[in-house]
Each structure stands twice: as C-alpha cells, then as structure tokens.
Amino acid sequence: MTKFILMLYLCTSVPGNLKCEQEAIMPFEYLDYSTCVVHGYIHARNHLMQNYTVEEVNMDKLAIRFECKEFKTENT
C-alpha cells in the first residue's frame, strides 16, 4: 500500500540568503496524494500565523515549502 507523509520546511528569502532549513515531519499519514497536498496548504498557513508575527514574516521574508513524501507499507 502507498501512503504519503506531509513534510514542512520553513524558508527565508532575504535577498542573497535563500534557504529552507527547518524540517518538520507532520504526524499525519495520508492515503492519497491529493489529500496530503490540500492539508499541506492548510498546515503551512496555520504554522505561519500561529508561530510568527506579521513583522517577523515581513522582515525575514518567511514562507513555508512543503512536500508529500510517498512511502510503501506492507498490507496488513
């Protein structure tokens, strides 16, 4: 069976210093890619709004990048 894990990366895009450093594996597994991607947008938005002020986002040009990593599981 194929499942997907949502992974979020905090990125900064200050000119001359574009990098995505922090990686957080979300504690969610998804049965299909579409559901994972939709939840990726939701979690990315919520993470920025709950953990950073508008000033911090603007000053450091913060953004969230995410991906849905596919993995195979044994059928049980």
C-alpha positions in Angstrom: 0.0 0.0 0.0 1.2 3.5 -0.8 0.9 6.3 1.8 2.1 9.9 2.0 3.7 11.9 4.8 3.5 15.7 4.9 6.8 17.5 5.4 7.0 21.2 6.0 10.1 23.4 5.6 10.5 27.0 6.9 12.2 29.1 4.3 13.6 32.6 4.3 14.0 34.6 1.1 16.0 37.6 2.2 17.9 38.7 -0.9 21.2 36.8 -1.2 20.2 34.4 1.5 17.5 32.0 0.2 17.4 28.9 2.3 14.9 26.3 3.7 16.4 25.0 6.9 13.9 23.7 9.5 12.2 20.5 8.6 9.1 19.3 10.5 7.5 15.9 9.7 3.8 16.3 10.4 2.3 13.5 12.4 -0.1 12.7 9.6 -0.2 10.0 7.1 -2.4 10.2 4.0 -3.8 7.5 1.8 -3.6 9.7 -1.3 -1.5 12.5 -2.7 -4.4 14.9 -3.2 -5.5 14.9 0.4 -1.9 15.4 1.5 -1.4 18.4 -0.7 -4.6 20.1 0.4 -3.6 19.6 4.0 -0.1 20.9 3.2 -1.6 24.3 2.3 -3.7 24.3 5.5 -0.8 23.4 7.8 1.6 25.8 6.1 -0.8 28.7 6.6 -1.6 27.8 10.2 2.1 27.3 11.1 3.0 30.8 9.9 0.0 32.5 11.5 0.4 30.7 14.9 4.2 30.9 15.2 5.3 34.2 13.7 4.2 37.8 13.8 3.4 39.8 10.7 6.6 41.8 11.4 8.7 38.6 11.5 7.3 37.3 8.3 7.9 40.6 6.5 11.4 41.2 7.9 12.7 37.7 7.2 10.5 37.1 4.1 9.3 33.8 5.7 7.5 31.2 3.7 6.6 27.5 4.1 7.5 25.0 1.5 6.0 21.5 1.8 6.0 18.2 0.1 4.2 14.9 0.3 6.7 12.1 0.5 5.5 8.8 -0.8 6.3 5.6 1.1 5.2 2.0 0.7 3.8 0.0 3.6 3.1 -3.7 4.0 -0.5 -4.7 3.5 -2.0 -5.8 6.8 
